[in-house]
Amino acid sequence: MAEVLATFRGPVRAQRSPGPLGLTLTGDTHELGAATALGFSARAPADFPDVLTNAVVERIAPDQYRIRSAAREWTLGAPAVHLTGEIAAEFYRALPPRPVPAGKRFLLRVVFSLARSRAGFALLRALRR
């Protein structure tokens, strides 16, 4: 039974490299909803294109992966796969905003009140020097 690792939506860029990650697919995925990179510890097939559309990556056996796109599919043997994604928006959405300390709120209220009048603004300018 095939296990789906990533379902890319839209264009997927394929990058070949002579290093340990011979093939890296980069694009937006349904799982993370943001930019995702999937790196394979194997060389890319010779007929692998530079750009895929709506690619699906599945693990079909240990160290065996199938990459399907609208045009065709490829089987790739790789001892390791590395999946990374941009999750900052999700992370910060889950954190509640930090309340502003009372001292800072009071100071800002005083500064903004002074800045409303000409005399207060002149005082702030003089304090800044």
N, C-alpha and C positions, 0 to 999 in steps of 0.2 A: 504494500500500500504506500503510495507516494505521500510525503509530508510537505506541505507548502511552506517554504521559508519566507518568500516575499512575493507580493503581487504589485508590480509597478503600474502606475497609470500615466499615460502620455509617453513622451519620448524618454528613452533610457540611453545614457551615454556609456559606451564600452571603452575602457581605457586599458591598453596593454602595457606591461612593464616588465623589464628584465629581472626585477627584484623578486622577493619571496611571494608577493601577491601578483601573480602573472596576469590576472584579469580582474578588473573592478567595474562593477555596474553601478551607475549613479543616476538617481531619479527620485520621483515622488512615489510613495507607497500608500496603499490603503491601510496597512497596519499602523504605521506611525503618523500618517497624514502630513508628512513633511519630507524634506530632503533626506534620502537614505543612500548609504553606500554598502554594497555587498561585495567583499573581496574574496577571491578564490586563490588558494595556494596551488595553482596549476597554470600551465600555459594555455592561452586561448586557442581554440581550433583555428586552423588556417583560413577557413571560409567565414569566420565570424565577422559580422558587420560592425561599423563604428557606432551606429545608432540603431536601437530597436524601438518598437512601439508596443506598449501594453504588455510587457514581458512578465512571465510567471516563472519563478524558480522553485523547483521541487527537489527534495531528497528522495531518490528512488531506491537507494541501497546505501550501506555504509561506504563512504568515500565516492559515491556516484550521485551526480546531480543532473537534472534535466532543465534546460532553459528554453521556454516556449515563447514565441512571439506570434504576431499575426501572420508573418510570412512562413516560418518553419520552426524547427526545434533542433537543439544540439544536446548531446550527452557529454558530460565533462567529468573526468576523474580527478578529485582533489582531496588530499588528506585533511584539509581544514578550510572552513569558511568563516569569514569575519563580517558580522552585520553591525553597522553603526548608523545612528540616526540623530537628527536634530530634535531634541525634546525639551528645549529651554522654555518654549511657550507653554507647554503642558505643565512643566514643573512650576513655573512662576504663577500660573493660573491656580494651582492647588494651594499655594501659600497665601495666608491672609496678609493684607497689608499691615506693615508695622505702624503702630500709632506714634504720632509726633509727641515727643516729651513736652510736658507742661511748661517748663522753662523756655524752651525754644518757641513755643506758641506765643507766650507772653512777650518775648523779645521781638518777634516778628510783628505782633500787633502794635507794639510801641513804635517800631521803626516805620511801619506803614502809616500810622497816625501822624507821625512827625513829617513824613514825606508829602502829606496832603497840603500843608501850608508852606508859604514862602519862607517864613522864619524857621520852621522845623527843617525844611530842606537845606537851608543855609547852615543850620546847626549840624546836620548830618555830614554835609560837605566839609565843614571845619573839623569834625571829629575824625574824618577819614584821613586827613593830612597828617 
